[in-house]
């Protein structure tokens, strides 16, 4: 088997036409969905995710998986009259045949089979570049899948009775027929859900040690929501669209918007399953921070970017965890819209109106040496009558009319190929940079780890000092302490076994605040460092916006190059040799100009990438400093908790702790 199939012009043009059809039809649908989501900013996240998923499916199906439906929107072609040629005595006479027309678009095109080797080379080069891009994208998905597989193989089975009971309860509420297995790993920083056939949830070992059961329930509910929504299966549609149409910016836009919307939908479902407060869930998202994604093979609970985290936190401000009946018509409309727009279509010309049929009268030549003029057709003559003889000298008898010869219909001229459709306009990138997340303030809520050496009688405490809260206990302790803190007065809530106390003595509270003063100062340092990180994040966002704008320009140049190649290919198959040479020169000039623009954009893109890399290095250094401060904060938290325990013992022994009803 040779490589002739690759050089087959018909196969190559068919593939390029499929790419072109998918590009502009998918872009049109993406623009409609974008306008719809902008017009309805409070649209439920699940519906928004479904719309962007349909956009990705539209790109895939328009490639040629389904036969396009013809839409007769173009005007009907002009009819071409057919000329009859009548031969009489060695001469030929041309006349139009009445009632016979040929529609220019209805007849098969007769083109020259001579094609220059350059045309085959262009088609082969474009297809080869497309194949290399698909291979590169496929390698990325394969590497992500292998990474998740290694992570899952090295993870250990989690043994925790309370967490296992929580997973069973949440899976029952979510309607899952199969409860995912729980694994724990040191290699992950955020919970993740993976496994198409054997679902598992991998928890970070650090989170299992530091978070209480209520917080872990919220994290597990988010991952179970991915299985409930079948996100791991549905996520392959945007992945396939990104792989095949890797050059299209709106394909990447649709995949990003779908990924973000499905995370927001899982956040809302987690609140619905657990009944947690949006504020508590937001604290959980902040604790997981930002981490790198694992591709389509896994669904993370953490955010992939600061912008994503900011949007998820914003969603919590107006999330609706109920399932109102009013959403049913909207979902039905979404299904109807999806079925209507997913079918690919092709704009064609309308059928030309049928011309009335009429008999034709052939033209008869009076003299064999002269070419007779064309005679008009007689519309209603049932048969042909010989004309009267021409007057002549008496010695010469009048010549009888020659019998009509069988007319020979001349071949109709081949119409020119229809012009190439114009490139769908690519929406411009907004010049406004995305709003960076607000810089972190001084910590309002300090969570202290429980010391293993502490006595079991100290089960929980909450220190409320102004707008700051320091605690070591459960969220129920925090709610009781906030309920007792009326009028903004400082207090400490203590829970020991079945007994609860509240301490309001000013001296004890002053000593407690002094015990945690080093933590407060260190928290201020962390906040200052966080401001620097936020500043760098803003610069990174601005550079990212510039890179996106350059990428859009590169995509537009690529579309121009593709359009130029298609137009040149259509014209070259019909022009003569001299015209083809002129077109080749013009094509080379235009192609060279586009290549120079592309090279200039690549240089700008490379410079921005270098700046982005420098900012990333600075961000990494600040992250290391933040981690060191976090370790110091953890040590101070242990020390402060010991001091606080001693002060609580003193208050209880002196009767300064007011007992509360259980």
C-alpha positions in Angstrom: 0.0 0.0 0.0 1.5 3.3 -1.1 0.8 6.9 -0.1 -1.4 7.7 -3.1 -4.5 8.0 -0.8 -2.8 11.0 1.0 -2.2 12.8 -2.3 -5.8 12.2 -3.4 -7.2 15.6 -4.0 -10.8 14.6 -3.6 -10.2 13.0 -0.2 -8.1 15.9 1.0 -10.7 18.5 -0.1 -13.5 16.5 1.6 -11.5 16.6 4.9 -10.8 20.3 4.6 -14.5 21.0 3.9 -15.4 19.1 7.0 -13.0 21.2 9.1 -14.4 24.4 7.5 -18.0 23.4 8.1 -17.3 22.4 11.8 -15.4 25.6 12.4 -18.0 28.1 11.3 -21.1 26.2 12.3 -19.6 25.5 15.8 -18.5 29.1 16.1 -22.1 30.3 15.3 -23.6 28.0 18.0 -20.9 29.1 20.5 -21.7 32.8 19.9 -25.4 32.1 20.5 -24.7 30.2 23.8 -22.3 33.0 24.9 -25.0 35.6 24.3 -27.5 33.5 26.1 -25.3 33.1 29.2 -24.5 36.8 29.3 -28.2 37.6 29.0 -29.1 35.2 31.9 -26.2 35.6 34.4 -28.2 33.7 37.1 -28.7 30.7 34.9 -28.3 27.5 36.9 -24.8 26.1 36.6 -26.0 22.7 35.5 -27.9 24.2 32.5 -24.9 26.4 31.6 -22.7 23.3 31.7 -25.1 21.5 29.4 -25.2 24.4 26.9 -21.4 24.5 26.6 -21.2 20.7 26.4 -23.6 21.0 23.4 -21.3 23.5 21.8 -18.5 21.0 21.9 -20.7 18.2 20.6 -21.7 20.6 17.7 -18.1 21.0 16.7 -17.6 17.2 16.7 -20.7 16.3 14.8 -20.2 19.0 12.2 -16.9 17.4 11.1 -18.9 14.9 9.0 -20.1 12.2 11.5 -23.6 13.1 10.3 -24.7 13.9 6.8 -25.4 17.6 6.5 -29.0 18.7 5.9 -29.3 20.9 2.8 -30.8 24.3 3.4 -31.9 26.0 0.1 -31.1 29.6 1.0 -29.0 30.7 -2.0 -30.8 32.1 -5.1 -31.7 29.7 -7.9 -29.1 29.5 -10.8 -29.8 31.3 -14.1 -31.0 29.0 -16.9 -28.7 28.5 -19.8 -30.3 28.3 -23.3 -29.2 25.3 -25.4 -28.4 25.9 -29.1 -29.3 23.5 -31.8 -26.9 23.0 -34.8 -28.6 22.0 -38.1 -26.4 20.7 -40.9 -27.7 21.1 -44.5 -25.5 20.2 -47.4 -22.2 20.6 -45.6 -23.1 23.8 -43.8 -24.2 24.3 -40.2 -26.9 26.6 -38.9 -27.2 27.5 -35.1 -30.6 28.3 -33.6 -32.0 28.2 -30.0 -34.2 25.3 -29.2 -37.5 26.6 -27.8 -38.5 25.4 -24.3 -35.1 23.7 -23.6 -33.0 25.3 -20.8 -30.1 24.0 -18.7 -29.8 25.1 -15.1 -26.2 26.0 -14.4 -26.1 24.4 -11.0 -28.0 21.3 -12.0 -25.5 20.0 -14.5 -22.4 18.1 -13.6 -19.2 20.2 -13.9 -16.7 19.2 -16.5 -13.3 20.4 -15.5 -9.9 19.7 -16.7 -8.2 16.8 -15.0 -4.9 18.5 -15.2 -3.8 19.5 -11.7 -0.5 20.8 -10.8 1.6 19.0 -8.2 1.6 22.1 -6.0 -2.1 21.7 -5.3 -1.6 18.1 -4.1 1.3 19.3 -2.0 -0.7 22.0 -0.3 -3.5 19.7 0.6 -1.1 17.0 1.9 0.9 19.6 3.9 -2.3 21.0 5.6 -3.5 17.4 6.4 -0.1 16.5 7.7 0.0 19.6 10.0 -3.5 18.7 11.2 -2.4 15.1 11.9 0.6 16.3 13.9 -1.6 18.6 16.0 -4.0 15.7 16.7 -1.1 13.5 17.7 0.3 16.1 20.1 -3.1 16.6 21.7 -3.6 12.8 22.0 -0.2 12.4 23.6 -1.3 14.9 26.3 -4.5 13.0 27.1 -2.5 9.7 27.2 0.1 11.2 29.6 -2.7 12.5 31.9 -4.4 9.1 31.9 -1.1 7.3 32.7 -0.4 9.8 35.6 -3.8 9.2 37.2 -3.4 5.5 36.7 -0.1 5.6 38.6 -1.5 7.8 41.3 -4.4 5.4 41.8 -2.2 2.4 41.9 0.1 3.9 44.6 -2.7 5.2 46.8 -3.8 3.3 49.9 -7.2 2.2 51.0 -8.7 4.6 53.6 -9.8 3.0 56.8 -12.0 5.5 58.7 -15.4 4.5 60.0 -17.0 7.9 60.2 -15.9 8.9 56.7 -17.0 5.6 55.2 -20.4 6.0 56.8 -20.6 9.5 55.4 -19.8 8.3 51.9 -22.4 5.6 52.1 -25.0 8.2 53.2 -24.1 10.7 50.6 -24.1 8.1 47.8 -27.6 7.0 48.8 -28.8 10.6 48.7 -27.2 11.1 45.3 -28.8 8.0 43.9 -25.6 6.3 43.0 -26.0 2.5 42.4 -22.3 1.9 43.2 -20.5 3.5 46.1 -17.0 4.7 45.1 -14.0 3.3 47.0 -12.1 5.7 49.2 -8.3 6.0 48.8 -5.8 8.2 50.5 -2.5 9.5 48.9 0.3 11.9 49.9 0.8 12.8 46.2 -2.5 14.8 45.8 -3.4 18.2 47.4 -7.1 18.1 46.5 -9.8 15.4 46.5 -10.3 13.9 43.0 -12.8 11.5 41.4 -11.6 9.1 38.8 -12.6 5.8 37.2 -15.1 5.3 34.4 -15.9 1.7 35.3 -14.6 1.3 38.8 -15.1 4.7 40.5 -12.8 5.8 43.3 -12.3 9.0 45.3 -8.7 9.9 46.3 -8.3 12.1 49.4 -5.2 14.0 50.3 -3.5 12.5 53.4 -3.0 16.0 54.8 -6.7 16.8 54.5 -7.8 13.6 56.3 -5.5 14.6 59.2 -6.4 18.3 59.4 -10.1 18.5 58.4 -13.0 17.4 60.6 -15.7 15.0 59.4 -18.2 17.8 58.4 -15.6 19.4 56.1 -14.7 16.0 54.6 -18.4 15.3 54.0 -18.6 18.5 51.9 -15.5 17.6 49.9 -16.8 14.0 49.4 -20.2 15.3 48.3 -18.6 17.4 45.6 -16.7 14.4 44.2 -19.8 12.2 44.4 -21.7 14.9 42.4 -19.3 14.3 39.5 -20.3 10.6 39.5 -24.0 11.5 39.8 -23.7 13.8 36.8 -21.5 11.3 34.8 -19.0 14.1 34.2 -16.1 11.7 33.7 -18.0 10.2 30.7 -19.4 13.5 29.3 -16.0 15.2 29.6 -14.6 13.3 26.7 -16.8 15.2 24.2 -15.0 18.5 24.9 -11.7 16.6 25.0 -12.3 15.1 21.5 -13.3 18.6 20.2 -10.1 20.1 21.6 -8.1 17.3 20.1 -9.5 17.4 16.5 -10.0 21.2 16.4 -7.0 22.2 18.5 -6.5 25.4 16.4 -9.9 26.8 17.0 -10.0 29.3 19.9 -13.8 28.9 20.5 -13.4 25.2 21.0 -11.0 25.9 23.8 -13.4 28.5 25.2 -16.3 26.0 25.2 -14.2 23.4 27.0 -13.1 25.9 29.7 -16.6 27.2 30.2 -18.0 23.7 30.5 -15.3 22.6 33.0 -16.0 25.7 35.2 -19.8 25.4 35.0 -19.7 21.7 35.9 -17.5 22.5 39.0 -20.1 25.1 40.0 -22.9 22.6 39.5 -21.1 20.1 41.7 -20.6 22.8 44.3 -24.4 23.5 44.3 -25.1 19.7 44.5 -22.7 19.3 47.4 -24.5 22.0 49.4 -27.8 20.3 48.5 -26.6 16.9 49.7 -24.9 18.0 52.9 -27.1 21.0 53.9 -24.0 23.0 54.6 -23.7 26.8 54.8 -22.2 28.5 51.7 -19.8 30.3 53.9 -18.4 27.1 55.4 -18.1 25.6 51.9 -16.3 28.7 50.7 -13.7 28.2 53.5 -13.2 24.7 52.3 -12.5 25.8 48.8 -10.0 28.3 50.1 -8.3 25.7 52.1 -7.7 23.5 49.0 -6.5 26.5 47.0 -5.4 26.2 43.4 -3.8 23.1 41.9 -2.9 21.6 38.5 -5.6 19.5 36.8 -5.2 15.9 35.7 -6.9 16.2 32.3 -10.1 14.3 31.4 -9.1 11.2 33.4 -10.0 12.8 36.8 -12.3 15.5 38.3 -10.7 17.7 41.0 -12.4 19.4 43.9 -9.9 22.3 43.9 -9.8 25.1 41.3 -7.3 25.1 38.4 -6.8 28.9 38.3 -7.3 31.9 40.6 -10.0 33.2 38.2 -11.8 29.9 38.5 -11.7 30.0 42.3 -13.0 33.6 42.3 -16.0 32.6 40.1 -16.8 29.6 42.3 -16.8 31.7 45.4 -19.0 34.3 43.7 -21.4 31.6 42.7 -21.9 30.7 46.4 -23.3 34.2 47.0 -26.5 33.4 45.0 -26.5 29.6 44.8 -29.9 28.0 44.8 -29.6 24.4 46.2 -33.3 23.6 45.8 -34.8 21.9 42.8 -37.7 24.1 41.8 -40.3 22.9 39.3 -39.7 26.1 37.2 -36.5 24.6 35.8 -38.3 21.8 34.0 -39.4 24.0 31.0 -35.9 25.5 30.8 -34.4 22.0 30.6 -37.0 20.9 28.0 -36.1 23.9 26.0 -32.4 23.0 26.3 -33.1 19.5 25.0 -35.1 20.8 22.0 -32.4 23.4 21.2 -29.8 20.7 21.4 -31.6 18.4 19.0 -32.3 21.3 16.6 -28.8 22.7 16.4 -26.7 19.6 16.6 -27.6 18.4 13.1 -25.0 19.8 10.6 -26.4 21.7 7.7 -25.2 22.9 4.3 -26.4 26.0 2.5 -27.3 25.1 -1.2 -29.1 26.9 -4.0 -32.8 26.7 -4.6 -34.1 24.6 -7.5 -34.6 26.5 -10.7 -38.2 26.8 -11.9 -39.2 24.4 -14.7 -39.4 26.1 -18.1 -42.6 25.5 -20.2 -42.0 22.9 -22.9 -42.7 23.8 -26.6 -42.0 22.1 -29.9 -39.0 23.4 -31.9 -38.8 24.3 -35.6 -35.5 23.4 -37.2 -33.8 25.9 -39.5 -33.5 25.1 -43.1 -30.7 26.5 -45.4 -31.8 27.7 -48.8 -28.4 27.5 -50.5 -25.7 25.0 -49.7 -22.8 27.5 -49.9 -24.3 30.1 -47.7 -25.0 30.0 -44.0 -28.8 30.6 -43.5 -29.9 33.0 -40.7 -31.5 31.5 -37.7 -35.2 31.2 -37.9 -37.5 31.9 -35.0 -39.2 29.0 -33.4 -42.9 28.5 -34.2 -44.6 27.8 -30.9 -47.8 26.1 -32.0 -47.0 24.6 -35.4 -48.0 20.9 -35.3 -45.8 20.1 -38.2 -43.2 21.7 -40.4 -44.4 23.1 -43.8 -42.0 23.7 -46.6 -41.5 27.3 -47.5 -42.5 28.7 -51.0 -39.8 28.3 -53.7 -37.7 31.2 -54.6 -38.4 32.9 -58.0 -35.8 31.9 -60.6 -35.2 32.1 -64.4 -37.5 29.9 -66.4 -34.6 27.7 -67.6 -33.8 26.7 -64.1 -36.5 24.9 -62.1 -37.0 25.9 -58.6 -34.9 23.9 -56.1 -37.0 21.8 -53.7 -36.3 22.4 -50.0 -33.7 20.2 -48.5 -35.0 17.6 -46.0 -34.3 18.7 -42.5 -31.3 17.1 -40.9 -31.1 15.7 -37.4 -30.1 18.6 -35.2 -27.0 18.3 -33.1 -27.2 19.9 -29.7 -24.0 21.7 -28.7 -22.5 21.0 -25.3 -23.5 23.6 -22.8 -20.8 25.8 -21.3 -19.6 24.7 -17.9 -20.5 27.2 -15.2 -17.8 28.5 -12.9 -17.6 27.0 -9.5 -19.4 28.8 -6.7 -17.2 31.2 -4.7 -15.8 30.0 -1.4 -17.9 30.9 1.6 -16.5 33.8 3.6 -14.7 33.0 6.9 -16.9 33.3 9.9 -15.8 36.3 12.0 -13.9 35.4 15.1 -15.2 37.3 18.1 -12.6 39.8 19.3 -10.9 39.4 22.6 -12.0 41.9 25.2 -9.4 44.5 26.0 -10.4 44.5 29.6 -8.3 42.2 31.8 -10.2 39.8 34.1 -10.8 41.0 37.6 -8.1 39.6 39.8 -9.2 38.0 43.1 -9.2 40.2 46.2 -6.0 40.1 48.2 -6.4 38.0 51.3 -7.1 39.9 54.5 -5.7 39.0 57.9 -7.1 35.6 59.0 -10.5 36.0 60.5 -10.8 32.3 61.5 -7.9 30.4 63.0 -8.2 26.6 63.2 -5.9 25.0 65.7 -4.8 21.4 65.4 -5.5 19.2 68.4 -2.3 18.1 70.2 -2.1 14.4 70.8 -0.6 15.1 74.3 -3.6 17.1 75.4 -6.0 15.5 77.9 -9.2 14.1 76.6 -11.3 16.3 78.9 -10.6 19.4 76.7 -12.8 18.5 73.7 -13.4 21.9 72.2 -13.1 25.7 72.6 -14.0 28.8 70.6 -12.4 32.2 71.4 -14.4 35.1 70.0 -12.4 38.4 70.1 -13.9 41.2 68.1 -14.0 40.0 64.5 -11.5 37.3 65.0 -12.3 33.7 66.0 -9.8 31.1 67.3 -11.1 27.6 67.8 -10.3 24.0 68.2 -13.5 22.0 67.8 -16.5 21.4 65.5 -18.7 23.8 63.5 -21.5 23.2 66.1 -19.1 24.7 68.7 -18.6 27.8 66.5 -22.3 28.3 66.0 -23.0 28.1 69.8 -20.2 30.6 70.5 -21.5 33.0 67.9 -25.0 32.7 69.4 -23.6 33.5 72.9 -21.6 36.5 71.6 -24.3 39.1 71.8 -23.5 42.8 71.3 -20.0 42.0 70.0 -18.6 41.2 73.4 -15.6 38.9 73.7 -16.0 35.5 75.2 -14.7 31.9 75.2 -16.9 28.9 74.8 -15.6 25.7 76.3 -16.9 22.1 75.8 -15.7 19.4 78.1 -17.4 16.1 77.7 -21.1 16.6 78.3 -20.6 20.0 80.0 -20.3 23.4 78.4 -19.0 26.7 79.8 -18.7 30.3 78.8 -16.0 32.6 80.1 -16.4 36.4 80.1 -13.9 37.4 82.7 -11.9 40.4 81.3 -8.6 39.3 82.9 -8.8 35.8 81.6 -9.8 37.1 78.1 -6.9 39.6 78.1 -4.5 36.8 79.0 -6.0 34.6 76.2 -5.6 37.4 73.6 -2.0 37.9 74.7 -1.4 34.2 74.3 -2.5 34.4 70.6 -0.9 37.7 69.8 2.2 36.1 68.1 -0.3 34.3 65.8 -2.0 37.5 64.9 1.3 39.2 64.0 2.3 36.3 61.9 -1.1 36.3 60.3 -0.4 40.0 59.3 2.8 38.9 57.7 1.0 36.2 55.8 -1.6 38.8 54.6 1.2 41.1 53.4 2.8 38.2 51.5 -0.6 37.3 50.1 -1.0 40.9 48.8 2.3 40.5 46.9 1.0 37.2 45.5 -2.2 38.9 44.5 -0.2 41.7 42.7 1.8 39.1 40.8 -1.4 37.3 40.0 -2.8 40.5 38.5 0.3 40.9 36.3 0.0 37.3 35.3 -3.6 37.8 34.4 -2.8 40.8 32.3 -0.1 38.9 30.4 -2.5 36.0 29.9 -5.0 38.4 28.4 -2.3 39.7 26.0 -1.4 36.1 25.1 -5.0 35.3 24.5 -5.3 38.3 22.2 -2.2 37.3 20.2 -3.6 33.7 20.1 -6.8 35.0 18.6 -4.9 37.0 16.0 -2.9 33.9 15.1 -6.1 31.9 14.7 -7.5 34.6 12.4 -4.4 34.5 10.3 -4.7 30.7 10.1 -8.3 31.0 9.0 -7.2 33.5 6.3 -4.5 31.1 5.1 -7.0 28.2 4.9 -9.5 30.4 3.0 -6.8 31.6 0.6 -5.8 28.0 -0.1 -9.4 26.8 -0.7 -10.2 29.8 -3.0 -6.9 29.2 -4.9 -7.6 25.5 -5.3 -11.1 26.1 -6.7 -9.9 28.8 -9.2 -6.8 26.8 -10.3 -8.9 23.8 -11.5 -10.7 26.0 -14.0 -8.1 28.5 -15.3 -5.8 28.0 -18.3 -2.0 27.6 -18.0 -1.2 31.4 -18.2 -3.9 32.3 -15.7 -2.7 29.6 -13.3 0.8 31.1 -13.4 -0.4 34.5 -12.5 -2.6 33.1 -9.7 0.4 31.1 -8.4 2.5 34.3 -8.2 -0.3 36.2 -6.5 -1.0 33.3 -4.1 2.7 33.1 -3.1 2.8 36.9 -2.4 -0.3 36.7 -0.2 0.9 33.6 1.5 4.3 35.2 2.2 2.7 38.3 3.7 0.6 36.1 6.0 3.6 34.1 7.1 5.5 37.2 8.0 2.6 38.4 10.2 2.5 35.0 11.8 6.2 35.1 12.6 5.8 38.5 14.2 3.0 37.3 16.3 5.0 34.2 17.4 7.9 36.5 18.5 5.5 38.6 20.6 4.0 35.4 22.0 7.5 34.1 22.9 8.4 37.4 24.7 5.2 37.3 26.7 5.8 33.6 27.6 9.3 34.6 29.0 7.7 37.3 31.1 5.1 34.9 32.3 7.8 32.4 33.3 9.7 35.1 35.3 6.5 36.0 37.2 5.9 32.3 37.8 9.3 32.0 39.4 8.6 35.0 41.6 5.2 33.5 42.5 6.9 30.2 43.4 9.4 31.9 45.7 6.5 33.8 47.5 4.7 30.4 47.8 7.8 28.9 49.5 7.8 31.9 52.0 4.1 31.4 52.6 4.7 27.8 53.3 7.4 28.6 55.9 5.1 31.1 57.6 2.4 28.5 57.6 4.7 26.1 59.5 5.5 28.8 62.0 1.8 29.5 62.4 1.2 25.8 63.1 3.8 25.8 65.9 2.4 28.9 67.4 -1.1 27.4 67.3 0.1 24.4 69.4 1.7 26.7 71.9 -1.3 29.0 72.1 -3.6 26.0 72.6 -1.5 24.8 75.6 -1.6 28.3 77.1 -5.3 28.5 76.5 -5.9 25.1 78.2 -4.1 26.3 81.3 -6.1 29.5 81.4 -9.3 27.5 81.0 -8.3 25.2 83.9 -7.7 28.3 86.0 -11.0 29.8 85.1 -12.9 26.6 85.9 -11.1 26.1 89.2 -11.8 29.7 90.3 -15.4 29.6 89.3 -15.0 32.1 86.5 -16.5 29.8 83.9 -20.3 30.0 83.7 -21.9 26.6 83.2 -24.4 26.2 80.3 -27.4 24.0 80.0 -26.6 20.9 77.8 
